[in-house]
Amino acid sequence: MIKNTFTLKSLKSKCLTGKLSVPADKSISIRALLISSICFGNTRISNLLESEDVKNTLNCLKKIGVKILKKGSRFEVFGQGGFFDDPQEKLFLGNSGTGLRLLIGLLSTRNVNVNFTGDESLSSRPMMRIVEPLERMNVLIKHNNGCLPIKLESNNDSSIPIKYSLEIGSAQVKSAILLASLNLNGTTILKEKIPSRDHTEVLLKYLGANIKKKENVITLKSPNFLKPKDIFVPGDFSSAAFLIVAALITKQSKIILKNVGLNFFRTGLLEVLKKMNASINIFNKKIINGEIVGDILAESSNLISTQVNSNLAPRLIDEFPILFVAASYASGKSTFKGLEELKFKESDRLETMAIALKDAGVELGLKKNSLEVVGNKTQRGGNYVVTKSDHRIAMSMLTFGLAAEKSITIDDSSMIKTSFPKFKEIFNSLNANISNVSK
């Protein structure tokens, strides 16, 4: 039986204009909920992203005994200092790799018995990267050949802090270890070979954890007793990225995005786009609960090609798909290296984006861990995109269609709500042309 569902298509658009706030940061929203749950007292969170990934994390916390209430536009988390109940059912994290890996870390040393599951996409993603360091901490953890389902058995008494070298640039692995270590006796030392986003460290420090970072070494002395404070979740830079690139590649466009998170480890895209001759300005910068926040002005630009080496890759790992779109409309050949982590996201983003762009008429060269994109101010489009249930593939190709000669249609838009609710409505409020398609 074929379901009568709706997907989306985008058509060539002119003159994107307006001022708006982008959806709240998904990474910080998930961390705010999880870390608030182990505070001693109540934390009030403003501007929490109400997307599927965040809702799944919130529901899992409720299932282990955490009281969370929505009061007006704010959420109040009644922290219990790290005491949780055994859930009566499996904890389902849907599509959220961040929610899953961080929650496993948080609960791994809290004396609870938990079974974790997720959707088909999440169930295929590698989990040994967190299982291995947690096992070194004496955590009892069962898994399905390194994938979901995963089971935690009552731990704590035998768990120990570790010294660990992070070989890959993964904030999720780093965060899982830190959250697991918060209540242990001793010092956890993490050495990052490749620095990754530090939202967990920033929020832990804001809430009173004894955590320090010197160069590429993070030191956490435990146990920690976190005190609740008000938290404001800034706008998600990863969501802003689609709007920024849309403005750059469509004619006579000028948009302002308010209160966007500008964490150094998230904004590698801005550095690359500015090298590509993008007209982008940042103003009204301030610090809110340890995070840098500001407004972004983006205008139509004559983009030029660029080269991104592997050392910058961790700072724009989620933005590569939309960066490939920007490169498609830039003059000259762009080269992107160090893309192996793209293969372990919601889909193999390297291959999936390469196929979508090639079908849209873009000239490119795909290698094992790199991509060459030959840009042109005019691109054909006109293709049907197989997104592999990946929200960033869907949003990137819809953005591509706003400047293409022919429309772009994606096979599924339902997963977009995992990170960017009201994507179509927000884009269209700026004069973009994105519409529903019945299938």
PEBEL-V98130 format. One record per residue. N is the residue number from 0. RES is the residue in one small letter. PHI is phi in whole degrees, 0 to 359 (999 if undefined). OMEGA is omega as a letter, one per 20 degrees, with the letter a starting at -180 (999 if undefined). BURIAL is I if it has 9 or more other C-alpha atoms within 8 Angstrom, else O. Layout:
N&RES&PHI&OMEGA&BURIAL  N&RES&PHI&OMEGA&BURIAL
//
This chain:
0&m&999&a&O  1&i&267&r&O  2&k&283&r&O  3&n&273&a&O  4&t&243&r&O  5&f&244&r&I  6&t&238&a&I  7&l&228&r&I  8&k&224&r&I  9&s&240&a&I  10&l&235&a&I  11&k&308&a&I  12&s&237&r&I  13&k&239&r&I  14&c&56&r&I  15&l&286&a&I  16&t&219&r&I  17&g&141&a&I  18&k&228&a&O  19&l&202&r&O  20&s&259&r&I  21&v&279&r&I  22&p&305&a&I  23&a&297&a&I  24&d&293&a&I  25&k&291&a&I  26&s&301&a&O  27&i&287&r&I  28&s&301&a&I  29&i&296&r&I  30&r&295&r&I  31&a&300&r&I  32&l&295&a&I  33&l&296&a&I  34&i&287&r&I  35&s&299&a&I  36&s&293&r&I  37&i&254&r&I  38&c&288&r&I  39&f&265&a&I  40&g&126&a&I  41&n&263&r&I  42&t&249&r&I  43&r&256&a&I  44&i&248&r&I  45&s&259&r&I  46&n&64&r&I  47&l&292&r&I  48&l&289&r&I  49&e&260&r&O  50&s&258&a&I  51&e&299&a&I  52&d&299&a&I  53&v&290&r&I  54&k&298&r&I  55&n&297&r&I  56&t&296&r&I  57&l&300&a&I  58&n&295&r&O  59&c&295&r&I  60&l&298&r&I  61&k&298&a&I  62&k&290&r&I  63&i&254&r&I  64&g&97&a&I  65&v&272&r&I  66&k&275&r&O  67&i&226&a&I  68&l&238&r&O  69&k&263&a&O  70&k&239&a&O  71&g&67&a&O  72&s&262&a&O  73&r&248&r&I  74&f&250&r&I  75&e&245&a&I  76&v&255&a&I  77&f&270&a&I  78&g&294&a&I  79&q&242&r&I  80&g&70&r&I  81&g&100&r&I  82&f&262&a&O  83&f&230&r&I  84&d&266&r&O  85&d&293&r&O  86&p&289&r&I  87&q&278&a&O  88&e&215&r&O  89&k&294&r&I  90&l&270&a&I  91&f&259&a&I  92&l&258&r&I  93&g&61&a&I  94&n&254&a&I  95&s&270&r&I  96&g&294&r&O  97&t&295&a&I  98&g&301&a&I  99&l&295&a&I  100&r&296&a&I  101&l&287&r&I  102&l&290&r&I  103&i&300&r&I  104&g&299&a&I  105&l&301&a&I  106&l&273&a&I  107&s&295&a&I  108&t&239&a&I  109&r&246&r&I  110&n&58&r&I  111&v&232&r&I  112&n&252&a&I  113&v&221&r&I  114&n&247&a&I  115&f&252&r&I  116&t&223&r&I  117&g&203&r&I  118&d&284&a&I  119&e&300&a&O  120&s&295&a&I  121&l&294&a&I  122&s&292&r&I  123&s&263&a&O  124&r&275&a&I  125&p&288&r&O  126&m&246&r&I  127&m&299&a&O  128&r&296&r&O  129&i&258&a&I  130&v&299&a&I  131&e&299&r&O  132&p&292&r&I  133&l&293&r&I  134&e&295&r&I  135&r&294&r&O  136&m&272&a&I  137&n&71&r&I  138&v&284&r&I  139&l&272&a&I  140&i&219&r&I  141&k&247&a&O  142&h&212&a&I  143&n&257&a&O  144&n&53&r&O  145&g&84&r&I  146&c&231&r&I  147&l&293&i&I  148&p&287&r&I  149&i&237&a&I  150&k&236&r&I  151&l&258&r&I  152&e&251&a&I  153&s&315&a&I  154&n&238&r&I  155&n&147&a&I  156&d&303&a&O  157&s&261&a&O  158&s&285&a&I  159&i&226&r&I  160&p&289&a&I  161&i&226&r&I  162&k&258&a&O  163&y&216&r&O  164&s&258&a&O  165&l&273&a&I  166&e&279&r&O  167&i&251&r&O  168&g&278&a&I  169&s&232&r&I  170&a&293&a&I  171&q&291&r&I  172&v&295&r&I  173&k&303&a&I  174&s&293&r&I  175&a&301&r&I  176&i&293&a&I  177&l&298&a&I  178&l&293&r&I  179&a&292&a&I  180&s&269&a&I  181&l&301&a&I  182&n&253&a&I  183&l&271&r&I  184&n&273&r&I  185&g&132&a&I  186&t&242&r&I  187&t&261&a&I  188&i&235&r&I  189&l&242&r&I  190&k&248&a&I  191&e&265&r&I  192&k&291&r&I  193&i&234&a&I  194&p&301&r&I  195&s&231&a&I  196&r&308&a&I  197&d&242&a&O  198&h&302&a&I  199&t&296&r&I  200&e&298&a&I  201&v&298&a&I  202&l&289&r&I  203&l&299&r&I  204&k&295&r&I  205&y&300&a&I  206&l&265&r&I  207&g&103&r&I  208&a&289&r&I  209&n&272&a&I  210&i&234&a&I  211&k&223&r&O  212&k&229&r&O  213&k&230&a&O  214&e&55&a&O  215&n&252&a&I  216&v&244&r&I  217&i&253&r&I  218&t&240&r&I  219&l&236&r&I  220&k&264&a&I  221&s&229&j&I  222&p&282&r&I  223&n&242&r&I  224&f&239&a&I  225&l&276&r&I  226&k&255&a&I  227&p&291&r&I  228&k&220&r&O  229&d&294&r&O  230&i&235&r&I  231&f&250&r&I  232&v&269&a&I  233&p&288&r&I  234&g&297&a&I  235&d&280&r&I  236&f&298&a&I  237&s&296&r&I  238&s&285&r&I  239&a&301&a&I  240&a&303&a&I  241&f&294&r&I  242&l&291&r&I  243&i&299&a&I  244&v&294&r&I  245&a&302&r&I  246&a&293&a&I  247&l&295&a&I  248&i&263&r&I  249&t&256&a&I  250&k&289&r&I  251&q&54&a&I  252&s&263&r&I  253&k&203&a&I  254&i&229&r&I  255&i&236&r&I  256&l&248&a&I  257&k&266&r&I  258&n&51&r&I  259&v&268&r&I  260&g&294&a&I  261&l&237&r&I  262&n&307&a&I  263&f&307&a&O  264&f&280&r&I  265&r&250&a&I  266&t&253&r&I  267&g&302&r&I  268&l&301&a&I  269&l&299&r&O  270&e&297&a&O  271&v&292&a&I  272&l&296&r&I  273&k&294&r&I  274&k&296&r&O  275&m&272&r&I  276&n&77&r&I  277&a&285&r&I  278&s&271&a&I  279&i&227&r&I  280&n&229&r&O  281&i&244&a&I  282&f&212&a&O  283&n&56&a&O  284&k&286&r&I  285&k&204&r&O  286&i&246&r&O  287&i&233&a&O  288&n&35&r&O  289&g&87&a&O  290&e&259&r&I  291&i&282&a&I  292&v&229&r&I  293&g&197&r&I  294&d&258&a&I  295&i&238&r&I  296&l&253&r&I  297&a&232&a&I  298&e&228&r&I  299&s&311&a&I  300&s&216&r&I  301&n&270&a&I  302&l&285&r&I  303&i&240&a&I  304&s&291&a&I  305&t&211&r&I  306&q&228&r&O  307&v&245&r&I  308&n&268&a&I  309&s&296&a&I  310&n&293&r&O  311&l&268&a&I  312&a&307&a&I  313&p&298&a&I  314&r&274&r&I  315&l&217&a&I  316&i&300&r&I  317&d&282&a&O  318&e&265&a&I  319&f&304&a&O  320&p&303&a&I  321&i&285&r&I  322&l&292&r&I  323&f&299&r&I  324&v&294&r&I  325&a&301&r&I  326&a&296&r&I  327&s&296&a&I  328&y&255&r&I  329&a&264&r&I  330&s&278&r&I  331&g&102&a&I  332&k&260&r&I  333&s&259&r&I  334&t&235&a&I  335&f&236&a&I  336&k&240&r&I  337&g&72&a&I  338&l&260&a&I  339&e&299&a&I  340&e&293&r&O  341&l&297&a&I  342&k&283&a&I  343&f&243&r&I  344&k&266&a&I  345&e&303&r&I  346&s&220&r&I  347&d&282&a&I  348&r&295&r&I  349&l&295&a&I  350&e&291&a&I  351&t&296&r&I  352&m&292&r&I  353&a&300&r&I  354&i&296&a&O  355&a&298&a&I  356&l&291&r&I  357&k&298&r&I  358&d&296&r&I  359&a&274&r&I  360&g&98&a&I  361&v&278&r&I  362&e&277&a&O  363&l&209&r&I  364&g&230&a&O  365&l&259&r&I  366&k&240&a&O  367&k&305&a&O  368&n&231&a&O  369&s&212&a&I  370&l&215&r&I  371&e&249&r&I  372&v&237&r&I  373&v&265&a&I  374&g&276&r&I  375&n&202&a&I  376&k&297&r&O  377&t&245&r&O  378&q&234&a&I  379&r&288&a&I  380&g&70&r&I  381&g&83&a&I  382&n&255&r&I  383&y&257&a&O  384&v&262&r&I  385&v&272&a&I  386&t&275&a&I  387&k&56&r&O  388&s&60&a&I  389&d&252&a&I  390&h&298&a&I  391&r&286&r&I  392&i&296&a&I  393&a&301&a&I  394&m&290&r&I  395&s&296&a&I  396&m&286&r&I  397&l&295&r&I  398&t&295&r&I  399&f&306&a&I  400&g&294&a&I  401&l&290&r&I  402&a&240&a&I  403&a&278&r&I  404&e&291&r&I  405&k&241&a&I  406&s&293&r&I  407&i&248&r&I  408&t&241&r&I  409&i&258&a&I  410&d&285&a&I  411&d&203&r&I  412&s&242&a&I  413&s&298&a&O  414&m&285&r&I  415&i&301&a&I  416&k&292&r&I  417&t&295&a&I  418&s&227&a&I  419&f&225&r&I  420&p&303&r&I  421&k&61&r&O  422&f&305&a&I  423&k&299&a&O  424&e&296&a&O  425&i&293&r&O  426&f&298&a&I  427&n&292&r&I  428&s&293&r&O  429&l&262&r&I  430&n&89&r&I  431&a&284&a&I  432&n&242&r&I  433&i&236&a&I  434&s&225&r&O  435&n&286&r&O  436&v&229&r&O  437&s&280&r&O  438&k&223&999&O
//
